[in-house]
Amino acid sequence: MATAPWFVLSPNALLSAIGLLRGPDKTIPTPAEDWRTAVVDVVVPAYKEEDNIIHCLASLARQTVRPRQIILVEDGSKDQTVPRAREYAQAAGLDLVVIERNSSIGKTPTIKRQAREFDSDVEFILDGDTFLESPDYIERCVQELYQGIGIASACGVVLPMRPKDRHELAQSEEFQRWHGAPTYDDPHRRRGLLHSLWWWITNAYRECLYMFLQRFVYKGQMVFFGSITNPVGCAVAYRRKYIKDLFDRYEPIFGDDLTNSEDIFIGFALNNEGYRNIQLQDVQARSEEPEVQRLPRQVYLWSSSFLQSCYYFDPLLRSPFKSFKRWRKRRKDKQRGIEELRLIKEQYRQPFGDQYTKEYGRPVGWAMLLSAIEKIGFPTALIVMTILRMWEPLAVTLIAEVIVSLAVLFTVGTGRRLEMVLKGIVMTPVRYAMILADTITISRFAIDLWITGNRKWRK
């Protein structure tokens, strides 16, 4: 999810703030398709999710829009995920299709194969370690997905899964349909004190990070550009045809290795075609986070995928340098009355195709370029100031950054402002540790790019 370090004194954060002040495109959309007629299939990639799968499926059972079918892809873990899923599906009346693999091949082939092998209009991806907290999550995503033909993906806000969130769902009517519910003893409550502490640290850190990114940065990108850089891949609705076309195009080039995080690559590729990735602020999901000692590995996957996608989609990053050319074209189109001739109105409408991107760029390219600058620039600046012993500028930078970050958390943490500020203070050392650890990822990428010449990045 996090495609840039959480550094609030940054050009990208400033861009989001300007977007929030500027406001969204005021065009009133007139959709050509009725979202109510869309056929929705849910694909659940799962690997060793026997402790989460009932929560995942129970959240689907209480959705206001029920999918046509749920396709559970068990990625070779050989645990109790499939038996429990079948038990629950039968009790809850869910149409469950199970695909069991002999060995793990990853999430990317799952998305690709289901986009090709099924004929739904919407392919909704819900990871096995994630559940939909909002009963109307799928309904809202599909509804907004069909507001314009240029919208390719839609997701809600995703926050860390806490023990109390699991407990609340386990008490729901839908969860209680499972025959094991009356005697259910959540293994997450039996982790032991040390593991519970590690999990709490991760959840607290990620909650602060996700609130900042999704309630502020991504929200600002949405109102400014009508798109975010990439969807949150653990609970997202895709237009199936767009995803199928994407794999048909890039599979011959990359195979199934769409960088180290498939949702970041997919988000870049969709933006490159002129499509939009939208995020809704009124629906929410919960995803299980790794314990704190596994954080560096996950941050590496996200950060390396972002840098790799920047390399692959270089014309997107060059968009700011084509802004004047794009403005002139838009002005000429308006003078010729092209925009007024459209019978179907759509917000943030732009021509499709990568050739347009190469010539004129995309507005959302501003966010990608600025994210790349701050990802590389901020940790580098900290290291340089430390090496040169510029203690006063370093202290001023860190103090100012922490104050502003806490102010943002106070602003976006409606109903929990004091709690979010306290978590922000406690998690500051973890946050900076992750930012500095990111320098290893940047260094590896630079070595691949300019020394070894390696361009075939793999997980």
N, C-alpha and C positions, 0 to 999 in steps of 0.2 A: 504493500500500500504506500508506504512512505517513500516517495521518489526524490526527496531532498532532505537534508538535515533540518531539524527543527531549530531554526535560527530566526528569531522574529525581526531583528534589525537587518532586513534583507530587501533587495529590490522586488523579489517575488511577493513577499508579504505586503509591501507597499502597493504593488499592483492590485492585490486582492482588496486592500482597503479602498483604493480608488474605485474599484469595481462596485463595492458595496455602496459607496457614496453616489456613484454615477447612476446606478439602477439598471435593470435589465431592458432588453429590447421590448418596446411597447407594442409591437405588432401582435394583433389578435389572431392566433392560428385558426385555420379552417381545415381540419384534417380531412383527407380524402378517404380514409379508412376508419371503420368503426372498431375501436379496441375491443368491444364486447364480443365480436365474432372471431377474435384471434384464438387459435389453438395453441395451448401452452403445454409443453412437456418439461418436467423437472428432471434434471440430471444430477445425481448425487455421487460424486467421486468419493470413495472411502478407502482408507487403509488403516487397519487396526482401530476401528471406531466402535467397538462393541460397547464401550461405556458412554458413547454419545449418540448412537444411531436412533434410539427411542426418542430422545429429545428432538433430534432433527426431524423425524417423521411426524411426531406429535404436533410440531409447529406447522407442518404442512396440512395436517388434518383439520386444523382450525382456521385455515385461510378462507377469506370471503370469496375468493376465486379459486376453485379447485382445479388442479391441472388434469389434463386428459389422462396422463400416466406419469408414474415416477420410475425413472430408470436408475437403479442402483448399480454402480460399477464398482465391484469389490476388487481391489488391485493386488490380489495375491497374498493377503495377510493370513488367511486360514484360521481366523479366530471365530468368535460368535456373532460377528456383525451380520452375516446373512441370515442365520437362523432366527435371531431376534427381530430382524427387519421383516421377515416373512410372518412371524407370529403377530407382530404389531399390525402389519398391513391387513391381515385377515380379520383381526379384531376390529380395526377401524374402518374397514371397507375401502381401502386404498387399492388402486390398480397399480400393482408393483411388478416391474420387469427387472429381473436380476441378471447381471452379466458378471460371471466370475472368471478371473484370470488366474493362470497357473503361477505367474510371477509378476512382480511390479514393473509397469512400464511408464507410470507417471500420469499426471492430470491432463497434459496437453493432448495426447492421443485420445483421451476420453471425450474432450470437447469436440475435437475434429471428427471422430467417428460418429458421434451422435448427431452432429450437424449434417452429416452425409447420409446416414442410414435411416433417419426418421424425417417425417414430413411436416412437423409442427411449424407454426408461424414464429413462435417464441421459444427459444431454448434457455430455460432458467437454470443457472448453475448454483447449486447449494452444497457446499462442502459438508462432508459427514460430521465435522467437528463444529458445525455452526447451526444455530436455530433462529427462526424468524420471530422476534419478540412482538412485532406488530401484526395483528391478525389480517390487516389489509395490505401487507407488504407486497405481495405479488400483484394484487389489484392495482395499487398505485403505480408500480413500476410499469405494468403493461399499459395502463391508461396514459402515462406520460410518454412511453415509448412510441405511441401511435399519434402523438400530437404533430408529428412531422416525419416525412420520409427520410429526412437527414439524420434522425436520431437512431443510433445503432445499438446503444446500450443504456441501461438504466439501473441504478442501484440506490439503496437507502444508506443511512448512516450505520456503520458497523463499529461496535464497541466491544471491549473484552468481556468474556463470559466469566461472571463471578459465581461463587457457590450459591448465593441467595437467588440469583437468576435461575439457576438450575432447579433449585428447590421450588420456586414459584411455578415453574412450568410443570414440575412433577406433580403438583397439586391440582393441575387443571383437569377438566373433564376429559379432554382428549387423551392425555397421558394415562389417565386412570382406566382407559379401555384395555390397556395391556394387562395380561393376566399376572404379570410379575409386579405390578404397581403397588398392591397392598403391602407387600413385604420388601419393597424396593429400598435398598441401602446404597446410596450414592457413593461409589468408590472415591469420588473427589473429596468427600468429607472424611475419608480415612487415609489421607495421604501421609499423615505424620506431620509433626510440628515443623521440621526443617523444610520439607517439600512444600508445605502450605505457605511458609514464609517466602520461599523463592517465587512461588506462584503469585503471592500478593505483590511482591516487588514488581514483577513483570506487569501485572494488571494495572498497578498504579502508574507505572511509567507509560504504558501504552494508552491508558485512558487519557492522561494529559496530552500525549502526542496526538491521539486520534481526535480529541476535542479541538485542539488547535488546528489540525489539518482540515478536518471535515466541517467544523462549525465556523471556521474563519477563512482559511486559505482556499479550500475547494468551493466554499460558498461564494467567495469573491470572484473566483474564476468563472463560476456558473453565470453570475449576473453580468460579468464583463464580456466573456466570450461565448456563453451558452454551452460550454463544454469544460470538462476537466481533462487532465492529461491522460488518465486511465481509470477505468472503473475499479471498484473494490471487488476483487474476483471471487470472494467466498460466498457472495449472495447477490448475483447480478442477472438481469434479464437481457438477452441478446436477441436481435433479429436474426433468426437462424440462417436465412439466405446470405446475409452479409458475412457471417462467420464462415459459412461454407465457401463463399467466394474468396475470402481471405486465405483460407488454408489451400484452396486450389492454386492460388497465386504464389504463396510463400513456401509451401511444402517442397517443391522441387529445388528451392534454394537452401532452406534450412533443415529440411526433414521435420522431425518433431521437436527440435531444440530451438524454440522461439525465445532465445535468451534464457536467463536463469529464473525468470518469473513471467509466466505466460500472459497474465493480465496486463502487465506493463507494455509488453510488445504489442498485444492486441490493441490496447488503447492508442498507442502511437500509430499503428497501421490504420486504424479507423479514422483518426484525425488526419492522417496523410491523404486519405481518400476524400476528405471533406465532410465526413460524418461527425456526429457529436456523441460524446459520452456524458450522460447527465447524472447528477446525484440529487436525490430528494431529501429534504430535511425533516419531513414529517413521518417517516417510517424508519424502523430500527431493527437491527439484527445483532446477535451476540455470537462471538467466535472464540473458541478456546485458544489461549496464547501459550507459547512454550515457557518453561521455567527459565529464569533469568540467565542461567549459564549457557542456554542455547540461543540467546538473543544475538550475539555477534554473528553466528552463522546465518540467521535469517536476515539480519541487516545487510550482510554481504550479498545474499541472493538478490534482495531488492535493489541495492545500490548498483551492483554490477549490471543488473538488467537495465536499469535506467541509463547508465553510461553506454552500454551496448546499443540500446535503442536510439540514443542520441547519434551514435555513429551510423547506424543503418538508415536513419531517417534524417540525414543531414539537411535536406531542403526545408524541413520543418524548423530546425534551429536557425536557419538563415532568414526566416520570415520577417523579423524586424527590419532587415536591410532592404526588404521589398515593399515596405509599408507605403511609401510614396507612390510607387507604381500601382499598387493595389487600390489606393485611394483615387488615383486618376481614372482607373478603369471603372470603378464604382460610380464616379461622377459622370463619366460619359454614358454609362448604362442608364443612369437616372435621367439624363438629358434626353436620351432616346425613348424614354418611357418604358424600358424593359421591365422594371420592377412593378409598375402600375398595371402591366398587362397580365400579371399572374392571377389566375382565378383562385388558386389554392395558396393561401397565405401561410407562411411559416417563419417563426422567429429565427434569427441568425442564419438565414438561408445563404448558402454559398454554392458555387459550382462544384460538382464531384470530379474526381479523377486526380491521379498523382501528377499529371502533366500541368494542371493548374497550380499545384503546390510548387512544382519546380520553377514555374514562371513568376507566380505572384505570392507564394507562401500562404500561410493561414494565420488568422489573428491569434489563435491559441499557441502558435509558435513562440510568442513573447513569453508565455509562462514557462515553456520548456527551456528556452535559452537562459532565462534568468535563474531557473532552478539549477541548471548546469553550472552557471557562474558561481552561485552561492554554495553549491555542493563542494566545488573545488576550492573556491576562494576563501571561505570562512575558516576551515581547518588549517589551510595553508597559512593564513594570516596569524592564527594563534601560534603555530609552530615557529614562524619567523620572529614574532615578538618575543617568544620564549628564548630562542637561540640568541637573539640580539640583546636579551635582558632588558627589554623595554617594559619594565614592570608597571609603570604608571599607566601607559596606554592600554596595556593588557587588563589591568584591574578595572579601569574605566569602562572598557568594552564589555567585560563580563558582567559588571554590576548593572550597567545600563540595559544589557540584554536580558538579564534575569528580571529586572523590574518591569520591563515592557512585557515579557512573557507572562509574568504573573498578572499583569493588568489585562492581558488578552483572556487568560483563563477566568479571571473574575467576570469579565464581560460576557463570555459565552457560556459560563457555567450557571445558567439560570436555575434557581431553586437550590443550588449546591455551591454557591460562590465561595464560601469560607472553606469548605472541604476541598474544592479544586485548588485554591491558593495554597493550602497546607500541603497537599500532595505535590504541587508544583515545586515547593521549596524542598521537600524531602527528596524528590526525584531529580533535582538539578545535578548532583554528582553522576548519577546513572546516565542522564541525558548527555552530559559532556563526555563521559567515557565512550558512549556509542559514537558520538561525532568524531572523536579522536581516532577510534578504531576504524572509522570509515576511511581514514587516510591510507590504510593498508589496501583497501579496495581500489582507491584512486591510484595508488602506486602500481598495483598489479595491472590495472587497465593501461596506464601510461607505458609500462614496460612492454605489454602486448602490442600497443599501438606503434611505438617509436623505436623499440629495440629488437624484440623477437619477431615482429611482424605477424604474430598470431591473430587471425581473424575468426577462427572457428571455436568460439566460446562455448563451453558446455558447463553443466552443473558440476 
